[in-house]
């Protein structure tokens, strides 16, 4: 796998001091906190999103997170994941982040939302109210090297097998999200692919 690294793709799009949206367990906004602080210790519950980008052949884009990431650097994960910013709707943030991380402009389809908590050694934790989206595009992908070390489109069957055989290579959230998509939301994904 090789990265398409054009000059535009190297833009810095994540900042340690950007304010994340803190929420309660019902997803009501209760405040804001700088990103780096929200991921320290046990982590503060905040809004986030994950996107699974499919091409028309039905393959899903996987990314290897950049090694310099605060949490799970070098691990493989779903196509794009990040956080909405103050005053930004989650679907707007998802579309923005597709452009920033992989230079793709695509509509996003909401699948579901869930809360999870995952510790990363002594380095901190994710505690997220995460909205999960699917999208479809055949546009060329240009990975932003500040965010992504590598990427590849793979078949859903291969991802099923990879997660079962090599779970330690993957972020905790994809190991929760992908099985649920396959079990409860696959008809939405196949409908998106057939449009």
N, C-alpha and C positions, 0 to 999 in steps of 0.2 A: 504494500500500500504506500502510495506516495502523496504527499500534500501538494496541492496547488497553492503556492504562496505568492500571491501578487502583492504589490505595495499597499493597496487599499485594505487588504485583509489583515495587515499587521497593526491596525488601529487598536489603541488601548480602550477597552469597553467596560472593564470592571475596575472598581475603585474600593479600597478597604474602608473608606469613610462614607461611601454612599449609604443613605439611610434606608434600611429595610423596614417593611411594614409589620409591626408586631400585632398579633391577633390573639384572641382567646380561643377556646376550643370550639366555639360556634362561628369562628371566622369574623368576629367583630373587631374592628381596629381599636387598639388600646394604646398605641404610641409608635415610636420610631426608634431605631438604634443603628449605629454604624455597623456595616456588614461584618467587619472583623470581630467586633465585640459580640455580635449575635451568634457567632459560631464558637465562642470560647466556652470552656467548662462543659456544662450539660446543654448549652445552647438555649437561646430564647425562641419561643414559638413565633414563626414569621411566615408570611406568604411566599410561595414559590410556585414554579411550574416546571413541567417536563413535557417535551415534544418528541413524538416519534414520527419522523419524516419517511414516507414511503415513495418509491418511484412507481411508474405505471406497470413495471414487471412484478410488483408486489414485494420487492426487497426493502428492507429497513436500513436506514443510515445509523451506523454505530460510530461513536467517537471515543478516542482515547484522550482522557483529560490531560492537559499540560502538566508537566512535572512540578511546576512552581505553584500549583493550586494549594490553598490553605488546607483543604481536606480532599483526600482521595486523589491526589496527583498521580498520574500514570495509570490509573484504573480505567477500564472500559465502561462506557455508559451509553445511555440513549442519545438520540441525535443532538438535542440541545436542552439544557436546563439552566434556570437562573431565577431571578426575583423581579417582581414588579417594583417600580420606584414610587415614591410619594406622589399621590394624585393620579396614578396610572392604573387603568383596568388591567386585569391579568391577561385577557386576550390581546390587548394592545401591546403589552410587554412581550408576549410570546412572538408576535409578528416582528417586533423590533429586534428581538434577540436572534431570530432566524437570519435576519440581514447582517447583524453584527458578527455572529459566530461563523456562519457558513455561506454568507452572501446569497441567500435564497429569499425570494419574495413569494410567499404562499399564504393562502387562507388557512386558518387553524380551526379544527373541529373539536369542541369540548367533549371529553369522555366521562370523567368523574373527578372527584376531589377526595383526598384522604389526609389524615395526620400521621406522621411517623417520626420516630426518634432513633438516631443511630450514632453511636460513639465512634470516634476515630482515634484509637490508641489514647495517648495522652495529649493529642493535638487539638481536641475540641469535639464538637458534635454538630450534626444537623438535627434540627427540630422544626419541622416544616408542616404547614398546611398547604399541600401541594395539589394544584390543578393539573390534570393530565390531558394532553391534546394529541390529536393525530393531524397530519398534513400530508399533502401529496404534491410532488414536483419532479420534473425531469430536468430542471435547470442544472447546469454544472455547479458543483460544490467547490467553494474556495474556503478552506479552513483557516480561521484566524489563529496563527501560531501562538498568540498570547493566551489563547483559551484551549487549543486543541493540539495534541502531539501527532495524532494520526486519525484516519477515518476510513471506513469502508461500508459499502452496501452489502448486506448479507440476507439470505432467505430467512423467513420466519422459522422454518424447520431447523435451520442451522443455529439460529439464536436459541431456540429451545434446547438443542443438544449442548451448545456451549455453556449455557447457564447451569445445566445439570452436571456437566463434566468438569468445568473449571470455575466454580462460583467465586473463588478467591480473586479472580481477575476483574470482577465487576463491582460497581458501586452497589451499596445496599438498596437504594431506591429502585434501581432497575429490576432487582430480584423480587421486589414487591409488585412493581407496576406491570411488568410484562406478563406474568401469569394471569393477573386480573384482566388485562386487556384480552388475552387469549380466551379466557373463560367467560367473561361477561360482556365484552365490547367488540368482539371480532366481527360481528355482523355490521357494525358501524364502520369499521376499517374496510371491510370488503365492499361496502356500499360506496365509500369514498374512492376506492380504487376503480370502481366500475362506472363512475360518473363521466 
